Amino acid sequence: MQTVTPRAALGRVIAAVRTVSGAAQGVGLLVAGLVAASAGTVHVLDVQASLYLLCGVLALLFLGGRRTRREAVPEPAVSRATPS
């Protein structure tokens, strides 16, 4: 996001993303509370754990073989002059 957004608009874009994220968390809490009240807390946590496991397996399958290539960062030039 930071690499494709113009610097002049970066603050507004990040603020919008954080606002939407915060609103989604609030809505998620309300929905989870309603579902837990009707289905039971243990069932909701079982489904949540299953989804976490499924996402982990999918991540290993699709991303496990990828390796990120790190670019070598050049060392800063060191002055060879001796202090007087």
VMD Tcl script that draws the C-alpha trace (Angstrom):
set ca {
  {0.00 0.00 0.00}
  {2.78 2.41 0.86}
  {4.62 1.76 -2.39}
  {1.65 2.46 -4.67}
  {0.09 5.38 -2.81}
  {1.37 8.89 -3.58}
  {3.15 10.45 -0.60}
  {0.68 13.34 -0.48}
  {-2.25 10.94 0.04}
  {-0.51 8.34 2.22}
  {-1.79 9.71 5.54}
  {-5.40 9.77 4.33}
  {-5.15 6.24 2.90}
  {-3.70 4.80 6.09}
  {-6.34 6.62 8.16}
  {-9.10 5.19 5.96}
  {-7.71 1.66 6.24}
  {-7.46 1.91 10.02}
  {-10.99 3.32 10.26}
  {-12.45 0.49 8.21}
  {-10.43 -2.03 10.23}
  {-11.70 -0.65 13.52}
  {-15.30 -0.62 12.30}
  {-14.97 -4.22 11.08}
  {-13.69 -5.27 14.50}
  {-16.70 -3.69 16.17}
  {-19.13 -5.37 13.78}
  {-17.29 -8.67 14.23}
  {-17.63 -8.45 18.00}
  {-21.35 -7.82 17.74}
  {-21.89 -10.70 15.31}
  {-19.72 -13.05 17.39}
  {-21.70 -12.17 20.50}
  {-25.00 -12.89 18.79}
  {-23.75 -16.17 17.34}
  {-22.22 -17.25 20.66}
  {-25.46 -16.46 22.47}
  {-27.49 -18.62 20.08}
  {-25.07 -21.47 19.28}
  {-22.95 -21.56 22.43}
  {-19.49 -20.28 23.12}
  {-17.76 -23.66 22.84}
  {-19.14 -24.27 19.36}
  {-18.05 -20.82 18.19}
  {-14.53 -21.39 19.53}
  {-14.41 -24.83 17.87}
  {-15.31 -23.31 14.51}
  {-12.77 -20.53 15.03}
  {-10.01 -23.02 15.84}
  {-10.90 -25.07 12.76}
  {-10.68 -21.99 10.55}
  {-7.27 -21.10 12.03}
  {-6.00 -24.61 11.29}
  {-7.40 -24.53 7.76}
  {-5.75 -21.15 7.07}
  {-2.45 -22.45 8.40}
  {-2.56 -25.54 6.19}
  {-3.48 -23.45 3.15}
  {-0.64 -21.03 3.89}
  {1.83 -23.92 4.11}
  {0.55 -25.40 0.86}
  {0.55 -22.20 -1.15}
  {3.37 -20.23 0.48}
  {5.56 -22.88 2.07}
  {7.85 -23.37 -0.91}
  {8.47 -19.70 -1.53}
  {11.63 -18.09 -0.33}
  {12.05 -14.37 -0.13}
  {15.18 -13.04 -1.72}
  {16.91 -10.40 0.33}
  {18.82 -7.78 -1.50}
  {22.27 -7.07 -0.16}
  {22.38 -3.67 1.49}
  {25.67 -1.94 0.75}
  {27.78 -1.00 3.74}
  {28.40 2.73 4.21}
  {31.83 3.92 3.12}
  {34.31 4.01 5.98}
  {36.81 6.85 6.08}
  {40.39 5.55 6.21}
  {41.80 8.87 7.41}
  {43.50 8.71 10.77}
  {42.43 11.21 13.41}
  {45.05 13.82 14.22}
}
mol new
graphics top color blue
foreach p $ca { graphics top sphere $p radius 0.5 }
foreach p [lrange $ca 0 end-1] q [lrange $ca 1 end] { graphics top cylinder $p $q radius 0.2 }
display resetview
